[in-house]
Amino acid sequence: MDRSDPRYLRSRASILDAARSLLLSGGPGAVTHVQVATQAGVGRATVYRHWPRAEDLLGDVMETVPFPFFSEPRTPTREWLRSTVAELVDQLQLTEVRAVATTLASASVWDAAMDRRRERFTSVLRDRVASALTEAAERGEVELRVPADQAAALVLGAVHYRAVLEHARADPAVVDAAVDAVGTWSA
């Protein structure tokens, strides 16, 4: 079907809306071909025609949904950072989320569009964590050991390693150590 055909565009929009709704209500694990087709009122074959792989659909949907992690810093910052990283640990246990993370990383090596998506995603994480830590340092909550714009790599590196490379959960001790590694916390 011609990609400019109104039927094609309507079904694609309907699928994305359904997938976005499922993502927001049930998390990444809810974005399956079957559930999206049911929610969108289209056949599974239609969903597969637009997105042969669920992780590609999830990746496109994730671009349309505000990324919630690290978006609303709270004080004490140390506790907020721990709880937000713990939420991310939970999400990374979902196969679909790990698939998107690994697809994003590997495809960006050869695909310029994926590299732009990766850069947008990582810059959001980097900037949010850096901003929260800079403000925490200004309030005297933490004396940073690393530049604020490199803290996300330190805090999230262990979590990503455990989830993506080891297919394991980063336990609370790992999360605590990663958060504590960014600096000396006053509280």
TIRO-2110 file (N, C-alpha, C; in Angstrom, 1 decimal):
// TIRO-2110
0.8, -1.2, 0.0, N, 1, A
0.0, 0.0, 0.0, CA, 1, A
0.9, 1.2, 0.0, C, 1, A
0.5, 2.2, -0.7, N, 2, A
1.2, 3.5, -0.9, CA, 2, A
1.2, 4.2, 0.5, C, 2, A
2.4, 4.6, 0.9, N, 3, A
2.6, 5.2, 2.2, CA, 3, A
1.9, 6.6, 2.3, C, 3, A
1.4, 7.2, 1.2, N, 4, A
0.7, 8.4, 1.3, CA, 4, A
-0.8, 8.2, 1.2, C, 4, A
-1.2, 6.9, 1.1, N, 5, A
-2.6, 6.5, 1.0, CA, 5, A
-3.3, 6.9, 2.4, C, 5, A
-4.4, 7.6, 2.4, N, 6, A
-5.0, 7.9, 3.7, CA, 6, A
-5.3, 6.7, 4.6, C, 6, A
-5.7, 5.6, 4.0, N, 7, A
-5.9, 4.4, 4.8, CA, 7, A
-4.7, 3.9, 5.5, C, 7, A
-3.5, 4.0, 4.8, N, 8, A
-2.3, 3.6, 5.4, CA, 8, A
-2.0, 4.6, 6.6, C, 8, A
-2.1, 5.9, 6.3, N, 9, A
-1.8, 6.9, 7.4, CA, 9, A
-2.8, 6.7, 8.6, C, 9, A
-4.1, 6.5, 8.3, N, 10, A
-5.0, 6.3, 9.4, CA, 10, A
-4.7, 5.1, 10.3, C, 10, A
-4.4, 3.9, 9.6, N, 11, A
-4.1, 2.7, 10.4, CA, 11, A
-2.8, 2.9, 11.2, C, 11, A
-1.8, 3.6, 10.6, N, 12, A
-0.6, 3.8, 11.3, CA, 12, A
-0.8, 4.7, 12.5, C, 12, A
-1.6, 5.8, 12.3, N, 13, A
-1.9, 6.7, 13.4, CA, 13, A
-2.7, 5.9, 14.5, C, 13, A
-3.6, 5.1, 14.1, N, 14, A
-4.4, 4.4, 15.1, CA, 14, A
-3.6, 3.4, 15.9, C, 14, A
-2.6, 2.7, 15.2, N, 15, A
-1.7, 1.8, 15.9, CA, 15, A
-0.8, 2.5, 16.9, C, 15, A
-0.3, 3.7, 16.4, N, 16, A
0.6, 4.4, 17.4, CA, 16, A
-0.2, 4.9, 18.6, C, 16, A
-1.4, 5.4, 18.3, N, 17, A
-2.3, 5.8, 19.5, CA, 17, A
-2.5, 4.7, 20.4, C, 17, A
-2.9, 3.5, 19.9, N, 18, A
-3.2, 2.4, 20.7, CA, 18, A
-1.9, 2.0, 21.5, C, 18, A
-0.8, 1.9, 20.8, N, 19, A
0.5, 1.5, 21.5, CA, 19, A
0.9, 2.5, 22.6, C, 19, A
0.7, 3.8, 22.3, N, 20, A
1.0, 4.8, 23.3, CA, 20, A
0.1, 4.7, 24.5, C, 20, A
-1.2, 4.4, 24.3, N, 21, A
-2.1, 4.2, 25.4, CA, 21, A
-1.7, 3.0, 26.2, C, 21, A
-1.4, 1.9, 25.5, N, 22, A
-0.9, 0.7, 26.2, CA, 22, A
0.4, 0.9, 27.0, C, 22, A
1.3, 1.7, 26.4, N, 23, A
2.5, 2.0, 27.1, CA, 23, A
2.3, 2.8, 28.4, C, 23, A
1.4, 3.8, 28.3, N, 24, A
1.1, 4.6, 29.5, CA, 24, A
0.3, 3.8, 30.5, C, 24, A
-0.5, 2.9, 30.1, N, 25, A
-1.3, 2.2, 31.1, CA, 25, A
-0.7, 1.0, 31.6, C, 25, A
0.1, 0.3, 30.8, N, 26, A
0.7, -1.0, 31.2, CA, 26, A
2.1, -1.1, 31.1, C, 26, A
2.8, -0.1, 30.7, N, 27, A
4.3, -0.1, 30.6, CA, 27, A
4.7, -0.8, 29.3, C, 27, A
6.0, -0.8, 29.0, N, 28, A
6.5, -1.4, 27.8, CA, 28, A
6.1, -2.8, 27.5, C, 28, A
5.9, -3.6, 28.5, N, 29, A
5.5, -5.0, 28.3, CA, 29, A
4.1, -5.1, 27.7, C, 29, A
3.3, -4.1, 27.8, N, 30, A
2.0, -4.2, 27.2, CA, 30, A
1.9, -3.9, 25.7, C, 30, A
3.0, -3.4, 25.2, N, 31, A
3.1, -3.1, 23.7, CA, 31, A
3.5, -4.3, 22.9, C, 31, A
2.5, -5.1, 22.7, N, 32, A
2.7, -6.3, 21.9, CA, 32, A
1.8, -6.2, 20.6, C, 32, A
2.2, -6.9, 19.6, N, 33, A
1.4, -6.9, 18.3, CA, 33, A
-0.1, -7.2, 18.6, C, 33, A
-0.3, -8.2, 19.4, N, 34, A
-1.7, -8.7, 19.7, CA, 34, A
-2.5, -7.6, 20.4, C, 34, A
-1.9, -7.1, 21.5, N, 35, A
-2.6, -6.1, 22.3, CA, 35, A
-2.8, -4.8, 21.5, C, 35, A
-1.8, -4.4, 20.8, N, 36, A
-1.9, -3.2, 20.0, CA, 36, A
-3.0, -3.3, 18.9, C, 36, A
-3.1, -4.5, 18.2, N, 37, A
-4.1, -4.7, 17.2, CA, 37, A
-5.5, -4.7, 17.8, C, 37, A
-5.6, -5.3, 19.0, N, 38, A
-6.9, -5.3, 19.6, CA, 38, A
-7.4, -3.9, 20.0, C, 38, A
-6.4, -3.1, 20.6, N, 39, A
-6.7, -1.8, 21.1, CA, 39, A
-7.0, -0.9, 19.9, C, 39, A
-6.3, -1.0, 18.8, N, 40, A
-6.4, -0.2, 17.6, CA, 40, A
-7.6, -0.6, 16.7, C, 40, A
-8.2, -1.8, 17.0, N, 41, A
-9.3, -2.2, 16.1, CA, 41, A
-8.8, -2.6, 14.7, C, 41, A
-7.6, -3.1, 14.6, N, 42, A
-7.1, -3.5, 13.3, CA, 42, A
-6.6, -5.0, 13.5, C, 42, A
-6.3, -5.6, 12.3, N, 43, A
-5.8, -7.0, 12.4, CA, 43, A
-4.3, -7.0, 12.8, C, 43, A
-3.9, -8.1, 13.3, N, 44, A
-2.5, -8.2, 13.7, CA, 44, A
-1.6, -8.1, 12.5, C, 44, A
-2.1, -8.6, 11.3, N, 45, A
-1.3, -8.4, 10.1, CA, 45, A
-1.0, -7.0, 9.8, C, 45, A
-2.0, -6.1, 10.0, N, 46, A
-1.8, -4.7, 9.8, CA, 46, A
-0.7, -4.1, 10.7, C, 46, A
-0.7, -4.5, 11.9, N, 47, A
0.4, -4.0, 12.8, CA, 47, A
1.7, -4.6, 12.4, C, 47, A
1.8, -5.8, 12.0, N, 48, A
3.1, -6.4, 11.5, CA, 48, A
3.5, -5.8, 10.2, C, 48, A
2.6, -5.4, 9.4, N, 49, A
3.0, -4.7, 8.1, CA, 49, A
3.7, -3.4, 8.4, C, 49, A
3.2, -2.7, 9.4, N, 50, A
3.8, -1.4, 9.7, CA, 50, A
5.1, -1.6, 10.5, C, 50, A
5.1, -2.5, 11.5, N, 51, A
6.2, -2.8, 12.4, CA, 51, A
6.4, -4.3, 12.5, C, 51, A
7.3, -4.9, 11.7, N, 52, A
7.5, -6.3, 11.8, CA, 52, A
8.0, -6.8, 13.2, C, 52, A
8.7, -5.9, 13.9, N, 53, A
9.3, -6.2, 15.2, CA, 53, A
8.7, -5.3, 16.3, C, 53, A
8.3, -5.9, 17.4, N, 54, A
7.7, -5.2, 18.5, CA, 54, A
8.6, -4.1, 19.0, C, 54, A
9.9, -4.4, 19.0, N, 55, A
10.8, -3.4, 19.6, CA, 55, A
10.9, -2.1, 18.7, C, 55, A
10.7, -2.3, 17.4, N, 56, A
10.6, -1.1, 16.5, CA, 56, A
9.4, -0.3, 16.8, C, 56, A
8.2, -0.9, 17.0, N, 57, A
7.0, -0.2, 17.4, CA, 57, A
7.2, 0.5, 18.7, C, 57, A
7.7, -0.2, 19.7, N, 58, A
8.0, 0.4, 21.0, CA, 58, A
8.9, 1.6, 20.9, C, 58, A
9.9, 1.5, 20.1, N, 59, A
10.9, 2.6, 19.9, CA, 59, A
10.2, 3.8, 19.3, C, 59, A
9.3, 3.6, 18.3, N, 60, A
8.6, 4.7, 17.7, CA, 60, A
7.6, 5.3, 18.7, C, 60, A
7.0, 4.4, 19.4, N, 61, A
6.0, 4.9, 20.4, CA, 61, A
6.7, 5.7, 21.5, C, 61, A
7.9, 5.2, 21.9, N, 62, A
8.6, 5.9, 23.0, CA, 62, A
9.0, 7.3, 22.6, C, 62, A
9.2, 7.5, 21.3, N, 63, A
9.5, 8.8, 20.9, CA, 63, A
8.3, 9.8, 21.0, C, 63, A
7.1, 9.2, 21.0, N, 64, A
5.9, 10.1, 21.1, CA, 64, A
5.4, 10.3, 22.5, C, 64, A
6.0, 9.6, 23.5, N, 65, A
5.6, 9.7, 24.8, CA, 65, A
6.7, 10.4, 25.7, C, 65, A
6.2, 11.3, 26.5, N, 66, A
7.2, 12.0, 27.4, CA, 66, A
8.0, 10.9, 28.2, C, 66, A
9.3, 11.1, 28.2, N, 67, A
10.1, 10.2, 29.0, CA, 67, A
10.1, 10.6, 30.5, C, 67, A
9.5, 9.7, 31.3, N, 68, A
9.2, 10.1, 32.7, CA, 68, A
10.4, 10.1, 33.6, C, 68, A
11.5, 9.3, 33.3, N, 69, A
12.5, 9.1, 34.3, CA, 69, A
13.3, 10.4, 34.4, C, 69, A
13.6, 10.7, 35.7, N, 70, A
14.4, 11.9, 36.1, CA, 70, A
13.8, 13.2, 35.7, C, 70, A
12.5, 13.2, 35.4, N, 71, A
11.9, 14.5, 35.0, CA, 71, A
11.4, 15.4, 36.1, C, 71, A
11.2, 14.9, 37.3, N, 72, A
10.7, 15.7, 38.4, CA, 72, A
11.5, 15.5, 39.6, C, 72, A
12.7, 16.1, 39.7, N, 73, A
13.5, 16.0, 40.9, CA, 73, A
12.8, 16.4, 42.1, C, 73, A
13.2, 15.7, 43.2, N, 74, A
12.6, 16.0, 44.5, CA, 74, A
13.8, 16.0, 45.5, C, 74, A
13.6, 16.6, 46.6, N, 75, A
14.5, 16.6, 47.7, CA, 75, A
14.0, 15.6, 48.8, C, 75, A
14.9, 15.0, 49.5, N, 76, A
16.3, 14.9, 49.3, CA, 76, A
16.7, 14.2, 47.9, C, 76, A
17.6, 14.8, 47.2, N, 77, A
18.0, 14.4, 45.9, CA, 77, A
18.5, 13.0, 45.9, C, 77, A
19.3, 12.6, 46.9, N, 78, A
19.9, 11.3, 47.0, CA, 78, A
18.8, 10.2, 47.0, C, 78, A
17.7, 10.4, 47.8, N, 79, A
16.6, 9.4, 47.9, CA, 79, A
15.9, 9.4, 46.5, C, 79, A
15.6, 10.6, 46.0, N, 80, A
14.9, 10.7, 44.7, CA, 80, A
15.7, 9.9, 43.6, C, 80, A
17.0, 10.2, 43.6, N, 81, A
17.8, 9.5, 42.6, CA, 81, A
17.8, 8.0, 42.7, C, 81, A
17.9, 7.5, 44.0, N, 82, A
17.8, 6.1, 44.2, CA, 82, A
16.5, 5.5, 43.8, C, 82, A
15.4, 6.1, 44.1, N, 83, A
14.1, 5.6, 43.8, CA, 83, A
13.9, 5.6, 42.3, C, 83, A
14.3, 6.7, 41.6, N, 84, A
14.2, 6.7, 40.1, CA, 84, A
15.0, 5.7, 39.4, C, 84, A
16.2, 5.5, 39.9, N, 85, A
17.1, 4.4, 39.3, CA, 85, A
16.4, 3.1, 39.6, C, 85, A
15.9, 2.9, 40.8, N, 86, A
15.2, 1.6, 41.1, CA, 86, A
14.0, 1.4, 40.1, C, 86, A
13.3, 2.4, 39.8, N, 87, A
12.2, 2.3, 38.8, CA, 87, A
12.7, 1.9, 37.5, C, 87, A
13.8, 2.5, 37.1, N, 88, A
14.4, 2.1, 35.8, CA, 88, A
14.9, 0.7, 35.8, C, 88, A
15.4, 0.2, 36.9, N, 89, A
15.8, -1.2, 37.1, CA, 89, A
14.6, -2.1, 36.8, C, 89, A
13.5, -1.8, 37.4, N, 90, A
12.3, -2.6, 37.1, CA, 90, A
11.9, -2.6, 35.7, C, 90, A
11.9, -1.5, 35.0, N, 91, A
11.6, -1.4, 33.6, CA, 91, A
12.6, -2.2, 32.7, C, 91, A
13.8, -2.2, 33.1, N, 92, A
14.8, -2.9, 32.3, CA, 92, A
14.7, -4.4, 32.5, C, 92, A
13.9, -4.9, 33.4, N, 93, A
13.7, -6.3, 33.5, CA, 93, A
12.7, -6.8, 32.4, C, 93, A
12.0, -5.9, 31.7, N, 94, A
11.1, -6.2, 30.7, CA, 94, A
11.9, -6.5, 29.4, C, 94, A
11.7, -7.6, 28.8, N, 95, A
12.5, -8.0, 27.6, CA, 95, A
12.3, -6.9, 26.5, C, 95, A
11.1, -6.3, 26.3, N, 96, A
10.9, -5.3, 25.3, CA, 96, A
11.8, -4.1, 25.5, C, 96, A
11.9, -3.7, 26.8, N, 97, A
12.7, -2.5, 27.1, CA, 97, A
14.1, -2.7, 26.8, C, 97, A
14.6, -3.9, 27.3, N, 98, A
16.0, -4.3, 27.0, CA, 98, A
16.2, -4.3, 25.5, C, 98, A
15.3, -4.8, 24.7, N, 99, A
15.4, -4.9, 23.3, CA, 99, A
15.5, -3.5, 22.7, C, 99, A
14.7, -2.6, 23.1, N, 100, A
14.8, -1.2, 22.6, CA, 100, A
16.2, -0.6, 23.0, C, 100, A
16.6, -0.8, 24.2, N, 101, A
17.9, -0.3, 24.6, CA, 101, A
19.1, -0.8, 23.8, C, 101, A
19.1, -2.1, 23.6, N, 102, A
20.1, -2.7, 22.8, CA, 102, A
20.0, -2.4, 21.3, C, 102, A
18.8, -2.3, 20.8, N, 103, A
18.6, -2.0, 19.4, CA, 103, A
19.0, -0.6, 19.2, C, 103, A
18.7, 0.3, 20.1, N, 104, A
19.1, 1.7, 20.0, CA, 104, A
20.6, 1.9, 19.9, C, 104, A
21.3, 1.2, 20.8, N, 105, A
22.7, 1.3, 20.9, CA, 105, A
23.4, 0.7, 19.7, C, 105, A
23.0, -0.5, 19.3, N, 106, A
23.7, -1.2, 18.2, CA, 106, A
23.3, -0.6, 16.8, C, 106, A
22.0, -0.3, 16.6, N, 107, A
21.6, 0.2, 15.3, CA, 107, A
22.2, 1.6, 15.0, C, 107, A
22.4, 2.4, 16.1, N, 108, A
23.0, 3.7, 15.9, CA, 108, A
24.4, 3.8, 15.3, C, 108, A
25.0, 2.6, 15.4, N, 109, A
26.4, 2.6, 14.8, CA, 109, A
26.3, 2.7, 13.3, C, 109, A
25.3, 2.2, 12.7, N, 110, A
25.1, 2.1, 11.2, CA, 110, A
24.0, 3.0, 10.7, C, 110, A
23.1, 3.4, 11.5, N, 111, A
21.9, 4.0, 11.0, CA, 111, A
21.8, 5.4, 11.6, C, 111, A
21.9, 6.4, 10.7, N, 112, A
21.9, 7.8, 11.2, CA, 112, A
20.6, 8.2, 11.9, C, 112, A
19.5, 7.7, 11.5, N, 113, A
18.2, 8.1, 12.2, CA, 113, A
18.2, 7.5, 13.6, C, 113, A
18.7, 6.2, 13.7, N, 114, A
18.8, 5.6, 15.0, CA, 114, A
19.8, 6.4, 15.9, C, 114, A
20.9, 6.9, 15.3, N, 115, A
21.9, 7.6, 16.1, CA, 115, A
21.3, 8.9, 16.6, C, 115, A
20.4, 9.6, 15.8, N, 116, A
19.8, 10.8, 16.2, CA, 116, A
18.8, 10.5, 17.4, C, 116, A
18.1, 9.3, 17.3, N, 117, A
17.2, 8.9, 18.3, CA, 117, A
18.0, 8.6, 19.6, C, 117, A
19.1, 7.9, 19.5, N, 118, A
20.0, 7.6, 20.6, CA, 118, A
20.5, 8.9, 21.3, C, 118, A
20.9, 9.9, 20.5, N, 119, A
21.4, 11.1, 21.0, CA, 119, A
20.3, 11.9, 21.7, C, 119, A
19.1, 11.9, 21.2, N, 120, A
18.0, 12.6, 21.9, CA, 120, A
17.7, 12.0, 23.2, C, 120, A
17.7, 10.6, 23.2, N, 121, A
17.4, 9.9, 24.4, CA, 121, A
18.5, 10.1, 25.5, C, 121, A
19.7, 9.9, 25.1, N, 122, A
20.8, 10.1, 26.1, CA, 122, A
21.0, 11.5, 26.6, C, 122, A
20.7, 12.5, 25.7, N, 123, A
20.9, 13.9, 26.1, CA, 123, A
19.8, 14.2, 27.1, C, 123, A
18.6, 13.7, 27.0, N, 124, A
17.5, 13.9, 28.0, CA, 124, A
18.0, 13.4, 29.3, C, 124, A
18.4, 12.1, 29.3, N, 125, A
18.9, 11.5, 30.6, CA, 125, A
20.0, 12.3, 31.2, C, 125, A
21.1, 12.6, 30.4, N, 126, A
22.2, 13.3, 30.9, CA, 126, A
21.9, 14.7, 31.4, C, 126, A
21.1, 15.4, 30.7, N, 127, A
20.7, 16.8, 31.1, CA, 127, A
19.9, 16.8, 32.4, C, 127, A
18.9, 15.8, 32.5, N, 128, A
18.0, 15.8, 33.7, CA, 128, A
18.8, 15.4, 34.9, C, 128, A
19.7, 14.4, 34.8, N, 129, A
20.5, 14.0, 36.0, CA, 129, A
21.5, 15.2, 36.3, C, 129, A
22.1, 15.7, 35.3, N, 130, A
23.1, 16.8, 35.6, CA, 130, A
22.4, 18.0, 36.3, C, 130, A
21.2, 18.4, 35.8, N, 131, A
20.5, 19.5, 36.4, CA, 131, A
20.1, 19.2, 37.8, C, 131, A
19.6, 18.1, 38.1, N, 132, A
19.2, 17.7, 39.5, CA, 132, A
20.4, 17.7, 40.4, C, 132, A
21.6, 17.2, 39.9, N, 133, A
22.8, 17.1, 40.8, CA, 133, A
23.4, 18.5, 40.9, C, 133, A
23.4, 19.3, 39.9, N, 134, A
23.9, 20.7, 40.0, CA, 134, A
23.1, 21.4, 41.1, C, 134, A
21.8, 21.3, 41.0, N, 135, A
20.9, 22.0, 42.0, CA, 135, A
21.2, 21.4, 43.4, C, 135, A
21.4, 20.1, 43.5, N, 136, A
21.6, 19.5, 44.8, CA, 136, A
23.0, 20.0, 45.4, C, 136, A
24.0, 20.1, 44.5, N, 137, A
25.3, 20.6, 44.9, CA, 137, A
25.1, 22.1, 45.4, C, 137, A
24.3, 22.9, 44.7, N, 138, A
24.1, 24.3, 45.1, CA, 138, A
23.4, 24.4, 46.4, C, 138, A
22.6, 23.4, 46.8, N, 139, A
21.9, 23.4, 48.1, CA, 139, A
22.7, 22.8, 49.2, C, 139, A
23.9, 22.3, 48.8, N, 140, A
24.8, 21.7, 49.8, CA, 140, A
24.5, 20.2, 50.1, C, 140, A
23.6, 19.6, 49.3, N, 141, A
23.3, 18.2, 49.5, CA, 141, A
24.4, 17.2, 49.1, C, 141, A
25.2, 17.6, 48.2, N, 142, A
26.2, 16.7, 47.6, CA, 142, A
27.4, 17.5, 47.2, C, 142, A
28.6, 17.0, 47.4, N, 143, A
29.8, 17.5, 46.8, CA, 143, A
30.2, 16.5, 45.7, C, 143, A
30.0, 16.9, 44.5, N, 144, A
30.2, 16.0, 43.3, CA, 144, A
31.7, 15.6, 43.1, C, 144, A
31.9, 14.3, 42.8, N, 145, A
33.2, 13.8, 42.5, CA, 145, A
33.4, 13.8, 41.0, C, 145, A
32.4, 13.8, 40.3, N, 146, A
32.5, 13.8, 38.8, CA, 146, A
31.7, 15.0, 38.3, C, 146, A
32.0, 15.5, 37.1, N, 147, A
31.2, 16.5, 36.5, CA, 147, A
29.8, 16.1, 36.4, C, 147, A
28.9, 17.0, 36.7, N, 148, A
27.4, 16.7, 36.7, CA, 148, A
27.0, 16.1, 35.3, C, 148, A
27.6, 16.6, 34.2, N, 149, A
27.1, 16.0, 32.9, CA, 149, A
27.7, 14.6, 32.6, C, 149, A
28.5, 14.1, 33.5, N, 150, A
28.9, 12.7, 33.4, CA, 150, A
28.3, 11.8, 34.4, C, 150, A
27.5, 12.3, 35.3, N, 151, A
27.0, 11.5, 36.4, CA, 151, A
26.0, 10.5, 35.9, C, 151, A
25.2, 10.8, 34.9, N, 152, A
24.3, 9.8, 34.4, CA, 152, A
25.0, 8.5, 33.9, C, 152, A
26.1, 8.7, 33.3, N, 153, A
26.9, 7.5, 32.9, CA, 153, A
27.3, 6.7, 34.1, C, 153, A
27.7, 7.3, 35.1, N, 154, A
28.2, 6.6, 36.3, CA, 154, A
27.0, 5.9, 37.0, C, 154, A
25.9, 6.7, 37.2, N, 155, A
24.8, 6.1, 37.9, CA, 155, A
24.1, 5.0, 37.1, C, 155, A
23.9, 5.2, 35.8, N, 156, A
23.1, 4.3, 35.0, CA, 156, A
24.0, 3.2, 34.4, C, 156, A
25.3, 3.3, 34.4, N, 157, A
26.2, 2.3, 33.7, CA, 157, A
26.0, 1.0, 34.3, C, 157, A
26.0, 0.9, 35.6, N, 158, A
25.9, -0.5, 36.3, CA, 158, A
24.6, -1.1, 36.1, C, 158, A
23.5, -0.3, 36.1, N, 159, A
22.2, -0.8, 35.9, CA, 159, A
22.0, -1.3, 34.5, C, 159, A
22.5, -0.5, 33.5, N, 160, A
22.5, -0.9, 32.1, CA, 160, A
23.3, -2.2, 31.9, C, 160, A
24.5, -2.3, 32.4, N, 161, A
25.3, -3.5, 32.3, CA, 161, A
24.6, -4.7, 32.8, C, 161, A
24.1, -4.6, 34.0, N, 162, A
23.4, -5.8, 34.6, CA, 162, A
22.2, -6.2, 33.8, C, 162, A
21.4, -5.3, 33.3, N, 163, A
20.2, -5.6, 32.6, CA, 163, A
20.5, -6.1, 31.2, C, 163, A
21.3, -5.3, 30.4, N, 164, A
21.5, -5.6, 29.0, CA, 164, A
22.5, -6.7, 28.8, C, 164, A
23.6, -6.7, 29.5, N, 165, A
24.7, -7.7, 29.2, CA, 165, A
24.5, -8.9, 30.0, C, 165, A
24.1, -8.8, 31.3, N, 166, A
24.0, -10.0, 32.1, CA, 166, A
22.5, -10.5, 32.2, C, 166, A
21.6, -9.7, 31.7, N, 167, A
20.2, -10.1, 31.8, CA, 167, A
19.8, -10.4, 33.3, C, 167, A
20.3, -9.5, 34.1, N, 168, A
20.0, -9.6, 35.6, CA, 168, A
19.6, -8.3, 36.1, C, 168, A
19.0, -8.4, 37.3, N, 169, A
18.5, -7.2, 38.0, CA, 169, A
19.7, -6.6, 38.8, C, 169, A
19.8, -5.3, 38.7, N, 170, A
20.8, -4.6, 39.6, CA, 170, A
20.1, -4.5, 41.0, C, 170, A
20.7, -5.2, 42.0, N, 171, A
20.1, -5.2, 43.3, CA, 171, A
20.2, -3.8, 44.0, C, 171, A
19.5, -3.6, 45.0, N, 172, A
19.6, -2.3, 45.7, CA, 172, A
21.0, -1.8, 46.1, C, 172, A
21.8, -2.8, 46.5, N, 173, A
23.2, -2.4, 46.9, CA, 173, A
23.9, -1.8, 45.7, C, 173, A
23.7, -2.3, 44.5, N, 174, A
24.4, -1.8, 43.3, CA, 174, A
23.8, -0.4, 43.0, C, 174, A
22.5, -0.2, 43.1, N, 175, A
21.9, 1.1, 42.9, CA, 175, A
22.5, 2.1, 44.0, C, 175, A
22.5, 1.7, 45.2, N, 176, A
23.1, 2.6, 46.3, CA, 176, A
24.5, 3.0, 46.0, C, 176, A
25.3, 2.0, 45.6, N, 177, A
26.7, 2.3, 45.3, CA, 177, A
26.9, 3.2, 44.1, C, 177, A
26.1, 3.0, 43.1, N, 178, A
26.1, 3.9, 41.9, CA, 178, A
25.8, 5.3, 42.3, C, 178, A
24.7, 5.5, 43.1, N, 179, A
24.3, 6.8, 43.5, CA, 179, A
25.3, 7.5, 44.4, C, 179, A
25.9, 6.7, 45.3, N, 180, A
26.9, 7.2, 46.2, CA, 180, A
28.2, 7.5, 45.5, C, 180, A
28.4, 6.9, 44.4, N, 181, A
29.7, 7.2, 43.7, CA, 181, A
29.8, 8.6, 43.0, C, 181, A
28.6, 9.2, 42.8, N, 182, A
28.7, 10.5, 42.2, CA, 182, A
29.3, 11.6, 43.1, C, 182, A
29.2, 11.4, 44.4, N, 183, A
29.7, 12.4, 45.3, CA, 183, A
29.6, 12.0, 46.7, C, 183, A
30.0, 13.0, 47.6, N, 184, A
29.8, 12.8, 49.0, CA, 184, A
28.5, 13.5, 49.4, C, 184, A
27.6, 12.7, 49.9, N, 185, A
26.2, 13.2, 50.2, CA, 185, A
26.2, 13.7, 51.7, C, 185, A
25.5, 14.8, 51.9, N, 186, A
25.5, 15.4, 53.3, CA, 186, A
24.5, 14.6, 54.2, C, 186, A
23.5, 14.0, 53.6, N, 187, A
22.5, 13.4, 54.4, CA, 187, A
22.5, 11.9, 54.3, C, 187, A
END
